[in-house]
C-alpha cells in the first residue's frame, strides 16, 4: 500500500494521523500544522502518529516528529508514535531522536490501548 497524502481522522477523542511512505519536507511540515490545527479544532486528547509506511527518516522528519510530540503535549494532548520499522528506529536513534513525553507502540491497535489506559 502506498499512501501519497496525509490522513488525519478523528476517532472518538483521538486523532489518527497516517504518514505516507516517503513524505517530502513540505508534507512533514504540513503534518505538523494539520495535527496542531486538528487538535485544537476537535479538542482531542490523544494523537497517534502512524509511521508504519515510512521506510526512511531523515533529520528534518525526525526533528519535526519530536517537535510535534512536544507541541501536542503543550496543548494538553498525548502522542503515541506507532509502527516504527526497525531500520527507521536505527536511523532515528543515530539522529538523536527522543520522543520526550510521547509513547511508542508496535502498531495502531497497541497505540489505542496505550491511549485508552492513559486517558481513562
N, C-alpha and C positions, 0 to 999 in steps of 0.2 A: 504494500500500500504506500503510495506516495502522495503526501499532502503538500500543497504549494501555498496554502494560505493559513493564517492564524485562525484558530477556532476558540471562542470564549463562550461557554454555555453555563447558564446558571442552573444548578440542580439543588433544590431546597435553598440552603443558605451558603452554598459553596460554589465558587467559580471553577469550572474545569477548563483549563487552558491547554490546548493541544498545539505543540510546536511542530512545524514542518521539518522534514528530514534534513534539509540544507538551507537554513534560514540566512538571508543576507543581513548585513549590518542594519540596513534600513528596517527590515522586518523585525529584527531583535529590538530595535528602539521602539517600533510600533507596538510590539508585545508589551513592553513596559508601560507605555502610555495607555494602551487599551485595558490592561489589568487594573491600573490605578483608577481610571475613569469608571470601569465596571464595578469595582469595589465600592466606590462612593455612590454610584447610581443605585445599586441593588442592596447596599448596606450589608454585604456579605461578610461573614466572619471567617471564612476559610477560602484558601486558594490552592488548587492542585495544578502544578506545572508538569504536564505530561511531556517528557522529553524522550520517550521511548523510540521515536522515529529518528532522532538525531544521531548521526554516526560520527560527526566531527565537531569539536568545540574549540573555537579559537579564543584568544584572550578577551576580545570585546564581548563575545557571548557570555563567557564565564563571569566577567565583571558585571555585566548587566543583570544576569540572573541573581548574583549575590546582592547587588544594589536593590533589585526589585523585591527580594525577600525582606530586606531591611525596611523598605518603604511600606510594604504591606504590614509589617509589624508596627511601624509608627502609626499606621491607620487602624490599629487595634485588630488586625487580622492575623491568622496563622497560615503559614505556607508549608506545603509538602511538595518536594520535588520527586516525581515518580518516574520510574522506568529508565534510570540512567544505565546505559550499556557499559560493560567493563572497560572498553577502550576509551570511552568518554570519561569514566571515573579516573582512569590513569592520567589522562590529559588534564583534567580538572585539578587533580592533586599536584601535578607538575607545575601548573599555573598558579598554585597557591589559593585555589578557590575554597572558601569556607562559607557555610550556609548560615552561620550565626544562629539565630533562634529557629530557623526552619528545620523541618524534619525531612527525612528521605524515606522512600518506600520502593519496593521492588516493582510494583505495578499500581495501577489506578485503584483497584479493589482494596489493596492494603492502605493506600493513601486515604480512602474514605473511612476505613476502620480507624486509622490514627486520628483523623479529624473528629469522627463521631465520639470517640473516647475523650479526647481533649476538650471538646466544646460542649459536652453534656454535663 
